[in-house]
Structures are given as structure tokens and as C-alpha cells.
Amino acid sequence: MSIYNKVKSILGVLIIFIIIITTNLVDKNNFNRVKQTVVNIYQDRLIANNIIFEISKNIHLKEKEVLLNNSARLSSKDDIINSSIENLIFDFEQTKLTIEEAKTLTNLKDNIKLLFDLENKNIENPSHDLKSKMMMKFSEIDKNLIKLSKIQKFK
């Protein structure tokens, strides 16, 4: 075998070796992207959906107490529930938000703030008018939560 044929054979083997290494690196890169996508879906969609559920549970607890005219009982738990809602909203803000999610979250935060203000006024001076306004806020908050939940399903 001549030197030319040996060089040709070595170059052929090297080219095959380089192709195999390149293919492996591309596959590894693709695997890492798929893995990161799965992690993002878990963190930004499933956890976010769980947070929405927890906020909803807390809001419905508050709504139930208002409907039952238990403002004294609600006021004793109010700080804990409000703190929990605020912490959950903070956690939700840490996920990757779409533009629509950010708008809906801003509306939710505004409605919750207004609800907290109405609750404080109702504790100081209970009235049917305040209770009606609170019930309207509960309805708006529910709509915000439903919209956020739907975004999680379709993103």
C-alpha cells in the first residue's frame, strides 16, 4: 500500500470520527434543550397552576366567611390568609409570565388590594353596602383566577 492510500484511509477514518463526535454533540445539545423545556413547563405552568388553585382556596374561604356574616371570625384569620395570598402572588410573579398573564395578574393584584381595603372597612364598620362591594370583588377575583388558569392550559 502506498503512502497516498494510507493517508487517504487515515483521512477517511478521521472524517468519520469527526462526524460521529459532531453528531453526539448535537444530540447532547438537543437533549439538554428538551430537558430544559420540560423543567420550564413544570416550573412555569404546573407550579403556576397550583399557585392559582391555592389563591382560589384562600379567596373562597374569605368569601364563605363574608357570606356567613362571620366578620369577627374572619378578622382573626385575616392576617394569615392575606399574608398567604400575598406570598402566593409573589411566587406566581417569579414564574415566566406571558404578556396576557402579566396584565391579568396586575388586575388580580388590584382587585385583591381593593378587597383587603373593603374588608378592613367592613371590620371597622360593617354594612350591607360593603358586603355587596366585597361580593363583587370576589366575583372579579374569580374571573381573574379563571383567566390565569386557562392561560396555563393553553400556553
C-alpha positions as CSV (number, residue, x, y, z in Angstrom):
1,M,0.0,0.0,0.0
2,S,1.4,3.3,-0.9
3,I,1.7,6.4,1.3
4,Y,-1.1,8.1,-0.7
5,N,-3.5,5.2,0.0
6,K,-2.6,5.2,3.7
7,V,-3.1,9.0,4.0
8,K,-6.5,8.6,2.2
9,S,-7.5,5.8,4.6
10,I,-6.5,7.8,7.7
11,L,-8.3,10.9,6.4
12,G,-11.4,8.8,5.8
13,V,-11.3,7.4,9.3
14,L,-10.7,10.8,10.8
15,I,-13.7,12.3,8.8
16,I,-15.9,9.5,10.1
17,F,-14.7,10.0,13.6
18,I,-15.3,13.8,13.4
19,I,-18.8,13.2,12.0
20,I,-19.6,10.8,14.9
21,I,-18.3,13.3,17.5
22,T,-20.2,16.2,15.9
23,T,-23.4,14.2,15.8
24,N,-23.0,13.3,19.5
25,L,-22.5,16.9,20.5
26,V,-25.6,18.0,18.5
27,D,-27.6,15.2,20.1
28,K,-26.4,16.2,23.6
29,N,-27.4,19.8,22.9
30,N,-30.8,18.8,21.7
31,F,-31.3,16.6,24.8
32,N,-30.3,19.5,27.1
33,R,-32.8,21.8,25.3
34,V,-35.6,19.2,25.7
35,K,-34.7,18.7,29.4
36,Q,-34.8,22.5,30.0
37,T,-38.1,22.8,28.2
38,V,-39.6,20.1,30.5
39,V,-38.2,21.9,33.5
40,N,-39.7,25.2,32.3
41,I,-43.1,23.6,31.7
42,Y,-43.0,22.2,35.2
43,Q,-41.9,25.4,36.9
44,D,-43.9,27.9,34.8
45,R,-47.1,26.1,34.1
46,L,-47.7,23.3,36.6
47,I,-46.4,25.2,39.7
48,A,-48.2,28.4,38.5
49,N,-51.5,26.4,38.2
50,N,-51.0,25.1,41.7
51,I,-50.4,28.6,43.0
52,I,-53.7,29.8,41.3
53,F,-55.5,26.9,43.0
54,E,-54.1,27.9,46.4
55,I,-55.1,31.6,45.9
56,S,-58.5,30.5,44.9
57,K,-58.9,28.3,48.0
58,N,-58.0,31.3,50.2
59,I,-60.3,33.7,48.4
60,H,-63.2,31.2,48.7
61,L,-62.5,30.8,52.4
62,K,-62.8,34.6,52.8
63,E,-65.9,34.7,50.7
64,K,-67.6,32.0,52.7
65,E,-66.9,33.9,55.9
66,V,-68.4,37.1,54.4
67,L,-71.5,35.1,53.2
68,L,-71.9,33.7,56.7
69,N,-71.5,37.1,58.3
70,N,-68.6,35.9,60.3
71,S,-66.6,39.1,60.2
72,A,-65.3,38.6,63.7
73,R,-64.1,35.1,62.8
74,L,-62.6,36.3,59.5
75,S,-60.7,39.1,61.1
76,S,-59.0,36.7,63.4
77,K,-57.7,34.7,60.4
78,D,-57.5,37.6,58.1
79,D,-53.8,38.5,58.5
80,I,-52.7,34.9,58.0
81,I,-54.9,34.4,54.9
82,N,-53.9,37.8,53.4
83,S,-50.2,37.1,54.0
84,S,-50.6,33.7,52.4
85,I,-52.3,35.3,49.3
86,E,-49.6,37.9,49.0
87,N,-46.9,35.2,49.3
88,L,-48.6,33.1,46.6
89,I,-48.9,36.1,44.3
90,F,-45.2,36.8,44.8
91,D,-44.4,33.2,43.9
92,F,-46.5,33.5,40.8
93,E,-44.7,36.6,39.7
94,Q,-41.4,34.6,39.9
95,T,-42.6,32.3,37.0
96,K,-42.1,33.3,33.4
97,L,-45.2,35.4,32.5
98,T,-46.7,36.0,29.1
99,I,-48.0,39.5,28.3
100,E,-51.6,38.4,28.9
101,E,-50.6,36.7,32.2
102,A,-48.9,39.9,33.4
103,K,-52.0,42.0,32.6
104,T,-54.3,39.6,34.3
105,L,-52.0,39.3,37.3
106,T,-52.0,43.1,37.6
107,N,-55.8,43.1,37.6
108,L,-55.9,40.3,40.1
109,K,-53.5,42.2,42.4
110,D,-55.5,45.4,42.1
111,N,-58.8,43.5,42.9
112,I,-57.2,41.8,45.9
113,K,-55.9,45.1,47.2
114,L,-59.3,46.6,46.9
115,L,-60.9,43.5,48.6
116,F,-58.4,43.9,51.5
117,D,-59.4,47.5,51.9
118,L,-63.1,46.7,51.8
119,E,-62.6,44.0,54.4
120,N,-60.8,46.4,56.7
121,K,-63.6,49.0,56.4
122,N,-66.2,46.2,57.0
123,I,-64.4,45.1,60.2
124,E,-64.4,48.7,61.5
125,N,-68.0,49.5,60.4
126,P,-70.0,46.5,58.9
127,S,-72.6,47.4,56.4
128,H,-74.7,45.7,53.7
129,D,-73.2,48.1,51.1
130,L,-69.6,47.0,51.9
131,K,-70.7,43.3,51.9
132,S,-72.1,43.8,48.4
133,K,-69.0,45.5,47.1
134,M,-66.9,42.7,48.6
135,M,-69.0,40.1,46.8
136,M,-68.5,41.9,43.5
137,K,-64.7,41.9,44.2
138,F,-64.8,38.2,44.9
139,S,-66.5,37.7,41.5
140,E,-63.9,39.8,39.7
141,I,-61.1,37.9,41.5
142,D,-62.6,34.6,40.5
143,K,-62.7,35.8,36.9
144,N,-59.0,36.8,37.1
145,L,-58.1,33.4,38.5
146,I,-60.1,31.5,35.9
147,K,-58.4,33.5,33.1
148,L,-55.0,32.8,34.6
149,S,-55.8,29.1,34.9
150,K,-56.9,29.0,31.3
151,I,-53.7,30.6,30.2
152,Q,-51.8,27.8,32.0
153,K,-53.6,25.2,30.0
154,F,-53.1,26.8,26.6
155,K,-49.6,28.2,26.8
